[in-house]
Amino acid sequence: MTRVLIADDHAVVRRGLAEIVNEALDLKVTGQAADGEELVGLLRGGQGDLVVMDLKMPGLDGLDLVKQLRHEFPAMPILVMSMHPEDQFAVRVLRAGATGYLTKNSAPTDLVRAVRKVAEGRRYVSPQMAETLLDAMDSDPEEAPHEALSDREYQVLRLLASGKLINEISEELALSPKTVSTYRLRLLQKMNMKSNAEITRYALENDLIQ
């Protein structure tokens, strides 16, 4: 029996995920968390064998939380569920240390399949995403400019492209406005851009925001 921990800041979502997982005879939800801090506490208490977590919760940023979990619990399978399309975040989430990535509009059967796969120590992305990754390997080897950004720079890029102000980004990422401005300057330099308008246009043209 695989013991599953579910982390999401919405109680209704946690309940729905738990019901789906518990229907599988070989899986059992043994704990639920509303944020990263609570999730870490459950893991330290030895209450789970596998994590299903939302990418965006209060407190620690999702990518940073994945990195922390991978550092503190190196053998723990981590399945990230998110509202963001796979092509926007899946690769970065996997690089951060997650074992799988699943969008929240996936079918219940996909969730169970993904949980079982990561429980076996294998990685999971949808068949569509796997095909996209293979296509990318066969396409132009030149790396897209945004792929050279750090995870934090990429987050700032997406938020700026969404129309967020420095102070709003500062609050959302729990960083000082000065630090956010530094990330903005770095990403502009790396991408050879000069303004937020260029950032927004690039993000739209490359489907980095909806």
C-alpha positions as CSV (number, residue, x, y, z in Angstrom):
1,M,0.0,0.0,0.0
2,T,1.5,3.4,-1.1
3,R,0.8,6.1,1.4
4,V,0.0,9.4,-0.4
5,L,0.3,13.0,0.9
6,I,-1.8,15.6,-0.8
7,A,-0.8,19.3,-0.7
8,D,-3.1,22.0,-2.1
9,D,-4.3,25.3,-0.6
10,H,-7.9,24.6,-1.6
11,A,-9.8,22.2,0.7
12,V,-12.3,21.2,-2.0
13,V,-9.4,20.2,-4.4
14,R,-7.7,18.2,-1.7
15,R,-10.9,16.3,-0.9
16,G,-11.5,15.6,-4.6
17,L,-8.0,14.3,-5.1
18,A,-8.2,12.2,-2.0
19,E,-11.4,10.6,-3.1
20,I,-9.8,9.7,-6.5
21,V,-6.7,8.3,-5.0
22,N,-8.5,6.3,-2.2
23,E,-10.6,4.5,-4.8
24,A,-7.5,2.7,-5.9
25,L,-6.9,-0.4,-3.8
26,D,-3.1,0.0,-3.7
27,L,-3.1,3.7,-2.7
28,K,-4.2,5.5,0.4
29,V,-4.2,9.2,1.4
30,T,-2.6,9.4,4.8
31,G,-2.3,13.2,5.2
32,Q,-3.3,16.5,3.7
33,A,-1.5,19.9,3.8
34,A,-2.6,23.4,2.8
35,D,0.9,24.8,2.2
36,G,4.5,23.8,1.9
37,E,5.3,24.2,5.6
38,E,2.5,21.8,6.6
39,L,3.6,19.3,4.0
40,V,7.2,19.3,5.2
41,G,5.9,18.7,8.7
42,L,3.9,15.6,7.5
43,L,7.0,14.3,5.7
44,R,9.2,14.8,8.7
45,G,6.6,12.8,10.7
46,G,7.0,9.9,8.3
47,Q,3.4,10.0,7.3
48,G,3.7,9.4,3.5
49,D,5.6,7.5,0.8
50,L,4.7,9.9,-2.0
51,V,3.7,13.5,-2.5
52,V,1.0,15.0,-4.8
53,M,1.3,18.8,-4.6
54,D,0.1,21.9,-6.2
55,L,2.7,24.1,-7.8
56,K,1.2,27.3,-6.3
57,M,0.5,27.5,-2.6
58,P,0.9,30.1,0.1
59,G,4.4,30.6,1.4
60,L,7.4,29.0,-0.3
61,D,7.2,29.1,-4.1
62,G,6.4,25.8,-5.8
63,L,9.7,25.3,-7.6
64,D,11.6,26.2,-4.4
65,L,9.5,23.8,-2.4
66,V,10.2,21.0,-4.9
67,K,13.9,21.7,-4.5
68,Q,13.7,21.7,-0.7
69,L,11.8,18.4,-0.7
70,R,14.3,16.8,-3.1
71,H,17.2,18.0,-0.8
72,E,15.6,16.9,2.5
73,F,13.8,13.7,1.2
74,P,15.9,12.6,-1.8
75,A,14.1,9.3,-2.4
76,M,10.6,10.8,-2.1
77,P,8.5,10.6,-5.3
78,I,6.9,14.0,-6.1
79,L,4.0,14.5,-8.5
80,V,3.2,18.1,-9.2
81,M,-0.3,19.1,-10.3
82,S,-0.8,22.6,-11.7
83,M,-3.3,24.7,-13.6
84,H,-0.4,25.7,-15.9
85,P,-0.1,23.9,-19.2
86,E,2.7,21.4,-19.3
87,D,4.7,23.2,-22.0
88,Q,5.0,26.2,-19.6
89,F,6.3,24.5,-16.5
90,A,6.8,20.7,-16.8
91,V,10.5,20.8,-17.8
92,R,11.4,23.2,-15.1
93,V,9.5,21.3,-12.5
94,L,11.2,18.0,-13.4
95,R,14.6,19.8,-13.4
96,A,13.8,21.1,-9.9
97,G,13.5,17.5,-8.7
98,A,9.9,16.5,-9.2
99,T,9.2,13.0,-10.5
100,G,6.1,13.9,-12.5
101,Y,3.9,16.7,-13.8
102,L,0.1,16.6,-14.3
103,T,-2.3,19.4,-15.2
104,K,-5.4,19.8,-13.1
105,N,-7.7,19.2,-16.0
106,S,-6.5,15.7,-16.4
107,A,-8.9,12.8,-16.0
108,P,-9.0,10.9,-12.7
109,T,-7.6,7.8,-14.4
110,D,-4.6,9.9,-15.4
111,L,-4.0,10.9,-11.8
112,V,-4.0,7.3,-10.6
113,R,-1.8,6.2,-13.4
114,A,0.7,9.1,-12.7
115,V,0.8,8.3,-8.9
116,R,1.5,4.6,-9.6
117,K,4.2,5.4,-12.1
118,V,6.1,7.8,-9.8
119,A,5.6,5.4,-6.9
120,E,7.6,2.9,-9.0
121,G,10.5,5.4,-9.2
122,R,9.7,6.4,-12.8
123,R,9.0,9.8,-14.2
124,Y,5.6,10.9,-15.5
125,V,4.4,13.4,-18.1
126,S,1.4,13.0,-20.3
127,P,1.7,11.3,-23.7
128,Q,1.2,14.6,-25.4
129,M,4.0,16.2,-23.4
130,A,6.3,13.3,-24.1
131,E,5.7,13.8,-27.8
132,T,6.4,17.5,-27.5
133,L,9.7,16.8,-25.8
134,L,10.7,14.3,-28.6
135,D,9.7,16.9,-31.2
136,A,11.8,19.5,-29.5
137,M,14.8,17.1,-29.7
138,D,14.4,16.8,-33.4
139,S,13.9,20.5,-34.0
140,D,16.3,23.4,-34.2
141,P,19.0,22.8,-31.6
142,E,19.2,26.5,-30.8
143,E,17.9,27.0,-27.3
144,A,15.0,29.5,-26.9
145,P,16.1,32.6,-25.0
146,H,13.9,32.0,-22.0
147,E,15.4,28.5,-21.5
148,A,18.6,30.2,-20.4
149,L,16.9,32.0,-17.5
150,S,17.0,30.7,-14.0
151,D,13.8,29.5,-12.4
152,R,13.3,32.7,-10.5
153,E,14.1,34.9,-13.6
154,Y,11.5,32.8,-15.5
155,Q,8.9,33.4,-12.8
156,V,9.5,37.1,-12.9
157,L,9.3,37.1,-16.7
158,R,5.9,35.5,-16.6
159,L,4.6,37.7,-13.9
160,L,5.8,40.9,-15.7
161,A,4.3,39.6,-18.9
162,S,1.0,39.2,-17.1
163,G,1.0,42.8,-16.2
164,K,2.1,42.6,-12.6
165,L,4.0,45.5,-11.0
166,I,7.3,45.1,-9.2
167,N,5.6,45.5,-5.8
168,E,3.0,42.9,-6.7
169,I,5.6,40.4,-7.8
170,S,7.6,41.1,-4.6
171,E,4.6,40.2,-2.5
172,E,3.7,37.1,-4.5
173,L,7.2,35.7,-4.5
174,A,8.1,36.9,-1.0
175,L,11.0,38.9,-2.3
176,S,12.1,42.5,-1.7
177,P,11.2,44.9,-4.6
178,K,15.0,45.5,-5.0
179,T,15.5,41.8,-5.6
180,V,12.7,41.5,-8.1
181,S,14.2,44.5,-9.9
182,T,17.5,42.7,-10.0
183,Y,15.9,39.6,-11.5
184,R,14.2,41.8,-14.1
185,L,17.4,43.5,-15.1
186,R,19.2,40.1,-15.4
187,L,16.4,38.6,-17.6
188,L,16.4,41.7,-19.8
189,Q,20.2,41.4,-20.3
190,K,20.0,37.7,-21.0
191,M,17.2,38.1,-23.5
192,N,18.6,41.3,-25.1
193,M,15.5,43.3,-24.3
194,K,14.9,46.8,-22.9
195,S,11.3,47.0,-21.7
196,N,8.4,45.2,-20.2
197,A,6.5,45.6,-23.5
198,E,9.2,43.4,-25.2
199,I,8.9,40.9,-22.4
200,T,5.1,40.7,-22.8
201,R,5.3,40.4,-26.6
202,Y,7.9,37.6,-26.3
203,A,5.8,35.7,-23.7
204,L,2.7,35.9,-25.9
205,E,4.5,34.8,-29.0
206,N,6.0,31.8,-27.2
207,D,2.9,30.8,-25.3
208,L,4.5,31.5,-21.9
209,I,1.3,33.1,-20.6
210,Q,-2.4,32.6,-21.4
